[in-house]
Amino acid sequence: MENKTIKNKTTVKALNGGYAMAEALRQIHPDVMAVYPITPQTTIIETYAKFKADGLVDTEIVQVESEHSAMSATIGACTAGARAVTASSSQGLLHMAETLPVVSGLGLPIVMCVSSRALSAPLNIHGEHGDVMAIRDLGWVQIFSEQAQDAYDNTIIALRLAEMAGVPVMPIMDGFHTSHTTERVEVLGDEIIQSFVGQFKPENALVDQKNPITIGTLALQNTYFDFKIDQEKAFQKVKSLYKKICVEYGKISGRKYGFFEEYKTKDADFVIVMMGATAGTTKDAVDKLRIDGKKVGLLKINLFRPFPYKEVGVALSHAENIAVLDRAMSFGSFPPLYQDIVTSMQSAGSRKHDIASYVYGIGGRDTMQSHIISVFKDLEEGEIGNKIKYLQ
Amino acid sequence: MKLNKDTFEIIFFARGGQGAKTASELIAHSAVREGKFVKAFPFFGPERSGAPTKMFLRVSDKEIRTQEPVTDPDIVLVLDETVMDSQDVARNLDKHEILIVNSANSKEDVRKRVPHFKGSIHCIDGNKISADIIGKPNPNMVLMGHLIKVTEIVDLETAGEIFREVFTEKIGKDLTEKNIRAMQAGYDEL
């Protein structure tokens, strides 16, 4: 509601996730932000537009006619040498899909804040991960957030990571559950964030006339494959940089981020793996079951692309049974996170585990602690089939 | 059984445009100012002016993690009693808990609409009180003042302070002070 920050001191505010991301962007102070509204992302861009109207930022806000144009304008600004950001969701994100591999192929350090939402048809504006899963293999880093605090922190981490690694980064929050819930957020001082992210120094810039370059060249059978292998190699370097940035961010914020969060997993026989907002509900369910002496835990994935296979596999190796909860449909196959966890267990050379697949929260369907408790009960009783179960 | 015993859980029933979101968020801001943890969120339906709406508010001294909707509230506030025609606002409210209704009717009349509810009902004529003080029927601040009195989740002074910070520039000093007086009047209602 109000915007008062102290330059070099932390301020505690009541913010929703959309405002929290906009607040992080205000402190980052990008040169250009291309905007096109879509629920439940609009809270981000409308808050930022207000910052501009109030004279708090001098970012060039570019109003465009579609999300495809929003990303195209962001690409144009970034290749020209500007620090450029945007935000999207759902159908808008998919409308951008054509431009997303252009960004990653060019190695542009663009940050796009995403409030994840269901896909049409039928029309539904509510939260789930179907949109971000549909574009997960296009070379964008994907970082998931649980609460508004994470949405704020991850936006700052994303910007630093993008510019250090030369890759585009997508900080993601669950639409409505995180984007529209007002909660306690610690906002670091403006000067602290500005010093953390530093000045943007583009490696190459189209407007640098003394050093002309070609961007978006043609690469045919003899070179395209090599470009793509190089891109994958560069993308794999993201993991160590992300880890390093999280440590540095921990020093200024006191909050620890990493590939994943382990909640009471150390001695847990039964572990749920999931991402995003509903992890909070699972933590409460874990605490409740722990009172009854159940050895249960949660592994919450933060960095989803590139996926930390080996580290996840090691972290889960001592669990007896594992349930993977995906907030996305994946027609004709097991859902994305489930597949990644199965691969993690293989790549860590772990003994054979029973891993169950559940899908929850589609189109904003409520997920209650009773759902989570029923999953742990299945794990305890060895009720693990080879079919996906739906937490309706 | 309540899963979050150390968390205060409230549901606001209203119609779109009546200010339930503003009231719940003002309490959320006040609670955060006082060092507490909150989650304030709407029932995620499409927002249309005039349609029935629901706001959920959790306040605690500890971090609040669950993302579930509130299903077992400690207190329920109804800004528009006509929503009681279509919704059971007293669902899961037990005999030790409170239902606050913006109504010119008597407690007895309101109780007839929730016959299963055994707790206490507070009828506050927020429309009249706000019309007298603010000059138009904006009952949300009156009802919010009463909610603060009954629950003591935040100090009335903090809520007034937050209101001034948020609204003075938007609606001017005069209207801001009138709204704060309306909040005080709701607080003073027995």
Interface residues (C-beta under 8 A of the other chain):
Chain A: M1 E2 V12 K13 A14 I125 H126 G127 Q147 F176 H177 H180 T181 T182 E183 R184 A277 T278 G280 T281 K283 D284 K288 G364 D366 T367 M368 Q369
Chain B: L3 N4 E25 A28 H29 A31 V32 R33 G35 K36 F37 V38 K39 A40 F41 P42 F44 P46 I64 R65 T66 Q67 E68 P69 T71 I162 E165 V166
